[in-house]
């Protein structure tokens, strides 16, 4: 008894040929990394999660001021560690529309003509870390890769299961507030502060607060916010809608990172950005075969 008739044998042969053809295509398909950068290894990226240093400053408390000689020495030690990574691209949390302003300020800084002590916002990590490391390494430019869409985590304030989000938020503050309090009290250094922020445990808890727990909140509302188009918010999925606001911004930052790489051919990028974005961006870039995510702890010392 034949398992295939003449017609079925022809069909089987055709299917087998198609399968072998697809297998051949798959085997010879060029990896994305090679297509994006022919003959090159994936682009390396190191992400430094950072609290905004200008927001840490409290007038009258020198421990909170990164411009003091003590904190400047601590920042120099942080820069020593980051310099070991040898980035050829320094990316900061400024909008691309601000690139001209950042270019002008950076050139003045490289020439010793910009005093960060008197510059409005001079305490920012953009200058204290991005500019300072760029000058050390002789980088010609600091790239702006931020994207619009930032909003407050407090806009999610009503809905079924909102108490889960409120508890997660309280747990986060109980966990993380001591980091800033120790810095303000002078019992920790800038380096210790940044190392703590960038530990996997800290980043996981922050990521869960913003990108996971809110999905459990349904049938609610968001506070009015100019960065959120209420016309497209489905109240049934209010928590997921909340997450999408943050994730949408991260995807745009990701696009700015990878298009910057295409334009500049950078092979070792350093991204200095708010800690809230780090786990999300690490996940996105870890899934991109043209990229390799470097462990931050390796360059922040002990």
C-alpha positions as CSV (number, residue, x, y, z in Angstrom):
1,X,0.0,0.0,0.0
2,X,1.4,3.4,-1.1
3,X,1.2,6.2,1.5
4,X,1.2,8.7,-1.4
5,X,-0.5,8.6,-4.7
6,X,1.2,10.1,-7.8
7,X,-0.4,13.5,-7.1
8,X,0.4,13.4,-3.4
9,X,4.0,12.3,-4.1
10,X,4.5,15.3,-6.3
11,X,2.9,17.5,-3.6
12,X,5.2,16.0,-1.0
13,X,8.3,16.5,-3.2
14,X,7.3,20.1,-3.7
15,X,6.8,20.7,0.0
16,X,10.1,19.1,0.8
17,X,11.8,21.3,-1.8
18,X,10.2,24.4,-0.3
19,X,11.3,23.4,3.2
20,X,14.9,22.9,2.0
21,X,14.8,26.2,0.2
22,X,13.6,28.0,3.3
23,X,16.2,26.2,5.4
24,X,18.9,27.4,3.0
25,X,17.7,31.0,3.1
26,X,17.6,30.8,6.9
27,X,21.1,29.4,7.1
28,X,22.6,32.1,4.9
29,X,20.6,35.1,6.2
30,X,22.9,37.8,7.3
31,X,22.6,38.8,11.0
32,X,21.3,42.3,11.6
33,X,24.6,43.4,13.3
34,X,26.4,42.5,10.1
35,X,23.9,44.2,7.9
36,X,23.9,47.4,10.0
37,X,27.7,47.5,10.4
38,X,29.2,45.1,7.8
39,X,32.1,43.1,9.2
40,X,31.7,44.5,12.7
41,X,30.8,43.2,16.1
42,X,27.6,44.5,17.8
43,X,27.7,48.0,19.2
44,X,28.5,48.0,22.9
45,X,26.4,50.2,25.2
46,X,26.8,51.0,28.8
47,X,23.9,52.7,30.6
48,X,24.4,54.8,33.7
49,X,21.2,55.3,35.6
50,X,21.3,58.6,37.4
51,X,19.1,60.7,39.6
52,X,19.0,64.2,38.3
53,X,21.8,65.9,40.2
54,X,20.2,69.3,40.0
55,X,17.2,68.0,41.9
56,X,19.4,66.6,44.7
57,X,20.7,70.1,45.5
58,X,19.3,71.8,48.6
59,X,20.4,75.3,49.2
60,X,22.3,75.5,52.5
61,X,23.3,71.9,52.5
62,X,26.8,71.5,50.9
63,X,26.5,67.7,51.1
64,X,23.8,67.9,48.4
65,X,25.9,70.2,46.1
66,X,28.0,68.5,43.4
67,X,29.9,71.7,42.9
68,X,31.7,71.5,46.2
69,X,35.4,70.4,46.2
70,X,34.5,67.2,48.1
71,X,31.8,66.2,45.6
72,X,33.9,67.2,42.6
73,X,36.6,64.8,43.8
74,X,34.0,62.0,44.1
75,X,32.7,62.8,40.6
76,X,36.3,62.6,39.4
77,X,36.5,59.0,40.8
78,X,33.3,58.1,39.0
79,X,34.7,59.5,35.8
80,X,37.8,57.4,36.3
81,X,35.7,54.3,36.3
82,X,33.6,55.3,33.3
83,X,36.8,56.3,31.4
84,X,37.9,52.6,31.6
85,X,35.0,51.8,29.4
86,X,36.5,54.0,26.7
87,X,33.3,55.1,25.0
88,X,33.5,56.8,21.6
89,X,30.0,58.1,22.0
90,X,28.5,60.0,25.0
91,X,24.7,60.2,24.9
92,X,22.7,62.4,27.3
93,X,19.1,63.0,28.3
94,X,18.6,66.1,26.2
95,X,16.2,66.4,23.3
96,X,17.7,66.3,19.8
97,X,16.2,69.8,19.3
98,X,18.7,71.0,21.9
99,X,21.7,69.6,20.0
100,X,22.9,73.0,18.8
101,X,22.8,74.5,22.3
102,X,24.6,71.5,23.7
103,X,27.2,71.7,20.9
104,X,27.9,75.3,21.7
105,X,28.2,74.8,25.4
106,X,30.4,71.7,25.0
107,X,32.8,73.5,22.7
108,X,33.2,76.3,25.2
109,X,33.7,73.7,27.9
110,X,36.4,71.9,26.0
111,X,38.2,75.3,25.5
112,X,38.0,76.1,29.2
113,X,35.5,79.0,28.6
114,X,32.5,77.6,30.4
115,X,32.2,77.8,34.2
116,X,29.8,75.2,35.4
117,X,29.7,76.9,38.8
118,X,27.8,79.9,37.3
119,X,26.0,78.1,34.4
120,X,22.2,77.8,35.1
121,X,21.7,74.0,35.6
122,X,25.4,73.5,35.8
123,X,25.0,70.8,38.4
124,X,23.3,68.5,35.9
125,X,24.8,65.1,35.1
126,X,24.8,66.2,31.4
127,X,27.6,68.6,32.3
128,X,29.2,67.0,35.4
129,X,29.4,63.5,33.8
130,X,28.7,63.8,30.0
131,X,30.7,66.9,29.3
132,X,33.5,66.1,31.8
133,X,34.0,62.6,30.4
134,X,33.8,63.7,26.8
135,X,36.5,66.3,27.4
136,X,38.7,63.6,29.0
137,X,38.3,61.3,26.1
138,X,38.7,64.0,23.4
139,X,35.2,63.4,22.0
140,X,34.2,66.0,19.5
141,X,30.5,66.0,20.4
142,X,28.0,65.0,23.0
143,X,24.8,63.5,21.5
144,X,21.3,64.3,22.6
145,X,19.0,61.3,22.5
146,X,16.1,62.1,24.8
147,X,12.5,62.1,23.5
148,X,9.4,64.0,24.5
149,X,6.7,62.3,26.5
150,X,7.9,62.5,30.1
151,X,5.2,62.7,32.7
152,X,4.7,62.1,36.5
153,X,4.1,58.7,38.0
154,X,1.4,60.3,40.1
155,X,-1.0,60.7,37.1
156,X,-2.3,57.1,37.8
157,X,-4.4,57.8,40.8
158,X,-7.8,56.0,40.4
159,X,-9.1,52.6,39.4
160,X,-9.7,49.0,40.5
161,X,-6.6,47.7,42.3
162,X,-5.1,51.2,42.6
163,X,-4.1,50.2,46.1
164,X,-1.5,47.8,44.6
165,X,0.2,50.6,42.8
166,X,0.0,52.9,45.8
167,X,1.6,50.2,48.0
168,X,4.3,49.6,45.4
169,X,5.0,53.3,45.3
170,X,5.2,53.4,49.1
171,X,7.5,50.4,49.1
172,X,9.8,52.0,46.5
173,X,10.1,55.2,48.6
174,X,10.9,53.2,51.7
175,X,13.5,51.4,49.8
176,X,15.1,54.2,47.8
177,X,14.7,57.4,49.9
178,X,17.6,56.5,52.2
179,X,19.9,56.7,49.1
180,X,19.4,60.4,48.8
181,X,19.1,60.9,52.6
182,X,22.6,59.4,53.1
183,X,24.0,61.6,50.4
184,X,22.4,64.7,52.0
185,X,23.8,63.7,55.4
186,X,27.3,63.3,54.0
187,X,27.5,59.6,54.9
188,X,27.8,58.4,51.3
189,X,29.8,59.4,48.3
190,X,28.5,60.2,44.8
191,X,30.1,56.9,43.7
192,X,28.3,54.9,46.4
193,X,25.0,56.7,45.5
194,X,25.4,55.8,41.8
195,X,26.4,52.2,42.5
196,X,23.4,51.7,44.6
197,X,21.0,53.2,42.0
198,X,22.5,50.9,39.4
199,X,22.3,47.6,41.2
200,X,20.0,45.0,39.6
201,X,17.8,45.0,42.7
202,X,17.2,48.7,42.6
203,X,16.6,48.8,38.9
204,X,14.2,45.8,39.1
205,X,12.1,47.3,41.8
206,X,11.9,50.6,40.0
207,X,11.0,48.9,36.7
208,X,8.3,46.8,38.4
209,X,6.8,50.0,39.9
210,X,6.5,51.8,36.6
211,X,6.2,49.0,33.9
212,X,4.5,46.1,35.7
213,X,2.4,46.8,38.7
214,X,0.2,49.5,36.9
215,X,-1.1,46.8,34.5
216,X,-3.1,45.5,37.4
217,X,-5.0,48.7,37.7
218,X,-8.2,48.8,35.5
219,X,-11.4,50.8,35.1
220,X,-9.9,54.1,36.2
221,X,-8.6,57.5,35.1
222,X,-5.4,59.4,34.7
223,X,-4.9,62.9,36.0
224,X,-5.0,65.5,33.1
225,X,-1.5,65.9,31.7
226,X,-0.4,67.9,28.6
227,X,1.9,65.0,27.6
228,X,-1.0,62.4,27.5
229,X,-3.7,62.6,24.9
230,X,-6.8,61.6,27.0
231,X,-8.8,61.0,23.8
232,X,-6.8,57.7,23.3
233,X,-7.0,56.5,26.9
234,X,-9.2,53.4,27.4
235,X,-10.4,53.6,31.0
236,X,-10.7,49.8,31.2
237,X,-7.0,49.4,30.6
238,X,-5.9,52.6,32.4
239,X,-2.9,51.0,34.0
240,X,-1.7,49.6,30.7
241,X,-2.3,53.0,29.1
242,X,-0.1,54.6,31.8
243,X,2.7,52.1,31.1
244,X,2.4,52.8,27.4
245,X,3.2,56.5,28.0
246,X,6.6,55.6,29.5
247,X,7.3,52.8,27.1
248,X,6.5,54.9,24.1
249,X,9.1,57.5,25.2
250,X,11.7,54.7,25.8
251,X,11.1,53.4,22.3
252,X,11.8,56.9,20.9
253,X,15.0,57.2,23.0
254,X,16.0,53.8,21.6
255,X,15.4,55.0,18.1
256,X,17.6,58.1,18.8
257,X,20.3,55.9,20.2
258,X,20.4,53.5,17.2
259,X,20.1,56.2,14.5
260,X,22.9,58.2,16.3
261,X,25.0,55.0,15.9
262,X,24.2,54.7,12.2
263,X,25.2,58.3,11.6
264,X,28.4,58.3,13.7
265,X,29.5,54.7,13.4
266,X,30.1,54.6,17.2
267,X,31.1,51.2,18.5
268,X,31.1,51.9,22.3
269,X,28.3,54.1,23.5
270,X,27.7,55.5,27.0
271,X,24.2,56.5,27.9
272,X,23.6,58.8,30.9
273,X,19.9,58.8,31.7
274,X,17.3,58.8,34.5
275,X,17.4,55.4,36.3
276,X,13.7,54.9,35.6
277,X,14.5,54.2,31.9
278,X,17.4,51.8,32.4
279,X,15.8,48.4,32.8
280,X,13.3,49.1,30.0
281,X,16.1,50.3,27.6
282,X,18.3,47.4,28.6
283,X,15.6,45.0,27.6
284,X,15.0,46.7,24.3
285,X,18.6,46.8,23.4
286,X,19.4,43.3,24.7
287,X,16.9,42.1,22.1
288,X,18.6,44.0,19.3
289,X,21.2,41.7,17.7
290,X,23.1,44.8,16.6
291,X,23.8,45.7,20.2
292,X,25.5,44.3,23.3
293,X,24.6,45.7,26.7
294,X,27.5,46.1,29.1
295,X,27.2,45.5,32.9
296,X,27.3,48.9,34.6
297,X,28.8,47.7,37.9
298,X,32.0,46.8,36.1
299,X,32.8,50.4,35.7
300,X,31.5,51.9,38.9
301,X,34.1,50.4,41.2
302,X,33.4,48.9,44.7
